[in-house]
Amino acid sequence: MAKLALQNFEILHNKMFSFFLKGGFLMWPILLCSVISITIILERFYHLHRLRINVPEFSQRIKELLVRDRKEEALRLCQETGGPLGRIFSLSIQNNRRSFTEQEKLLSRAGSKEVRDLEKHLRGLAIIGNIAPLLGLLGTVTGMIRAFMKIQELGGRVDANVLAGGIWEALITTAAGLSVAIPTLVAYHYFEGRVDDYSAQMKDAASELLELFGKE
C-alpha cells in the first residue's frame, strides 16, 4: 500500500514538474515570488497573532493602577504584556512628569516606529501581488511569439492541435502568475487591515493615558 502511494506520488510529481517546465523560463521567477510570498505571510501571521490582546481591557487595567498610584505594578504589567502597546504605555508611564506636549511628541515618534515594525515586509507582498501576474503575462506573450514564429517557419502549414498545444503552454505562466498574485493580495489586505485596526486602538489608548496624566 505504501509502495503504491509512493509510486503515485512520484508520477504526480513528475507530471507537475513537466507541466511547470512547459511554462518556460519565466516560471522560475514566478516560483521565487511564491516562495517569498509564503515566507512573508507565515512570518507576519505569526507576528501579528502574538499581538492578540484586548486593548481596551489592558488600557483600563493600567489606568486603574495609575489612579491608585501603583506605578511600579503598572510598569511591570506593561513589561509582561510586551508588544507595541506594552512598550508605548511603559514609555508614557516612565515620562509622565514631562509636559503634555513633550509626552505627545515622544509617543508620536514611538508610535510611528511601532507601526513601521507592524507593516514590515507588507510592501513586499504588495510588490509580488503586482508583478506576479505581469510576469505571467510576459511569459504568455513570449510563448505566443514562439508559437507564431514556428507557424511561420512551417510556411503556415500547421496542424490545429499543434497550434492549440503551443497556446495552452503559453497560457501556463498567466495561470501561475495569477495563482501567486491572488492569495498574496488577499493576505496583504488582510494584514493591512489588522495593522490599521491595531494602530487605531493603540492611538486611542495612548491618548486616554495622556489625558489621565494631564489631570494629575
C-alpha positions in Angstrom: 0.0 0.0 0.0 2.8 2.4 1.0 4.7 1.5 -2.1 1.7 2.1 -4.4 1.2 5.5 -2.7 4.8 6.4 -3.2 4.6 5.4 -6.9 1.5 7.6 -7.4 3.2 10.5 -5.7 6.3 10.1 -8.0 4.0 10.0 -11.0 2.2 13.1 -9.9 5.4 14.9 -9.0 6.9 14.2 -12.5 3.7 15.4 -14.2 3.7 18.6 -12.2 7.3 19.2 -12.9 6.8 18.6 -16.6 3.8 20.9 -16.6 6.0 23.5 -14.8 8.8 23.3 -17.3 6.4 23.7 -20.2 5.6 27.2 -18.9 9.1 28.4 -19.9 11.9 30.2 -18.0 9.6 32.8 -16.5 8.0 30.1 -14.3 11.2 30.3 -12.2 10.8 33.9 -11.1 7.1 33.3 -10.5 8.1 30.3 -8.3 10.6 32.5 -6.5 7.8 35.1 -5.9 5.6 32.4 -4.4 8.3 31.2 -2.0 9.0 34.8 -0.9 5.2 35.5 -0.5 4.6 32.3 1.6 7.6 33.2 3.8 6.3 36.7 4.4 2.7 35.6 5.0 3.8 33.0 7.6 6.2 35.4 9.4 3.6 38.2 9.5 0.8 35.9 10.6 2.9 34.6 13.5 4.0 38.1 14.5 0.5 39.6 14.4 -1.0 36.6 16.1 1.2 37.3 19.1 -0.3 40.7 19.4 -3.8 39.4 20.1 -4.7 41.5 23.2 -7.8 43.2 24.4 -6.6 46.8 24.1 -9.5 48.5 26.0 -9.2 46.0 28.8 -5.5 46.4 29.1 -5.7 50.2 28.9 -8.4 50.1 31.7 -6.2 48.0 34.0 -3.2 50.3 33.5 -5.3 53.4 34.3 -6.8 51.8 37.4 -3.3 51.0 38.7 -2.1 54.6 38.0 -5.1 56.1 39.7 -4.2 54.1 42.8 -0.6 55.4 42.5 0.7 51.9 41.8 3.1 52.9 39.1 5.6 50.1 39.5 2.9 47.5 39.2 1.6 49.2 36.1 5.1 49.2 34.6 5.5 45.5 35.4 2.2 44.7 33.7 3.4 46.6 30.6 6.7 44.6 30.5 4.8 41.3 31.0 2.4 42.2 28.2 5.1 43.3 25.8 4.3 44.2 22.2 3.9 47.6 20.8 1.1 48.6 23.2 3.1 47.5 26.3 6.2 49.4 25.1 4.2 52.6 24.3 2.5 52.5 27.7 5.7 51.8 29.5 7.4 54.8 27.8 4.4 57.0 28.7 4.5 56.0 32.4 8.2 56.5 32.7 8.0 60.0 31.2 4.7 61.1 32.9 6.5 64.0 34.6 7.2 65.7 31.3 4.9 68.4 29.8 1.9 67.2 27.8 3.5 68.5 24.6 6.7 66.6 25.2 4.9 63.4 26.1 2.7 63.8 23.0 5.8 64.2 20.7 7.6 61.3 22.4 4.6 58.9 22.0 4.1 60.1 18.4 7.6 59.1 17.4 7.5 55.8 19.3 4.1 55.0 17.8 5.3 55.7 14.3 8.2 53.3 14.9 5.9 50.6 16.2 3.6 51.0 13.2 6.6 50.7 10.8 7.5 47.4 12.6 4.0 46.1 12.2 4.0 47.0 8.5 7.4 45.3 8.0 7.5 43.3 4.7 3.9 44.2 3.7 5.2 46.3 0.9 7.0 43.2 -0.4 3.6 41.4 -0.5 2.1 44.3 -2.5 5.0 44.2 -5.0 4.7 40.5 -5.5 1.0 40.8 -5.9 1.5 43.3 -8.7 4.5 41.8 -10.6 3.5 38.1 -10.5 0.6 38.5 -13.0 2.8 40.7 -15.1 5.5 38.0 -15.2 2.8 35.5 -16.2 1.5 37.8 -18.9 5.1 38.3 -20.2 5.5 34.6 -20.3 2.3 34.1 -22.3 3.3 36.8 -24.8 6.7 35.4 -25.3 5.2 31.9 -25.6 2.7 33.1 -28.2 5.5 34.8 -30.2 7.4 31.5 -30.3 4.2 29.6 -31.4 3.6 32.0 -34.3 7.3 32.0 -35.3 7.0 28.2 -35.5 4.0 28.6 -37.8 5.9 31.0 -40.0 8.9 28.6 -40.2 6.5 25.8 -41.3 5.1 28.1 -44.1 1.7 28.3 -42.5 1.2 24.6 -42.8 0.5 23.6 -39.2 -2.0 21.3 -37.5 -4.6 22.9 -35.3 -3.6 20.6 -32.5 0.0 21.8 -32.7 -1.2 25.4 -32.6 -3.5 24.7 -29.6 -0.7 23.0 -27.8 1.6 26.0 -28.2 -1.1 28.4 -27.0 -2.0 26.4 -23.8 1.6 26.0 -22.9 2.0 29.8 -23.3 -1.0 30.4 -21.0 0.5 28.3 -18.2 2.6 31.3 -17.0 -0.5 33.6 -16.8 -2.3 31.0 -14.7 0.7 30.6 -12.5 1.2 34.3 -12.1 -2.5 34.8 -11.1 -2.3 31.8 -8.7 0.5 33.6 -6.9 -0.9 37.1 -7.0 -4.5 36.5 -5.8 -3.7 34.9 -2.4 -0.8 37.3 -2.0 -3.0 40.3 -2.4 -5.7 38.8 -0.2 -3.1 38.3 2.6 -1.7 41.8 2.0 -5.1 43.5 2.5 -5.9 41.3 5.5 -2.6 42.2 7.3 -3.0 45.8 6.3 -6.5 45.8 7.9 -5.1 44.2 11.1 -2.3 46.7 11.4 -4.7 49.7 10.8 -7.1 48.4 13.4 -4.4 47.7 16.0 -2.8 51.1 15.3 -6.1 52.9 15.8 -6.7 51.2 19.1 -3.2 51.8 20.2 -3.5 55.5 19.4 -6.8 55.9 21.2 -5.4 54.1 24.3 -2.3 56.3 24.3 -4.4 59.4 24.0 -6.5 58.3 27.0 -3.4 57.7 29.0 -2.1 61.2 28.2 -5.4 62.7 29.3 -5.1 60.9 32.6 -1.6 62.3 33.2 -2.8 65.7 32.2 -5.3 65.7 35.0 -2.6 64.9 37.6 
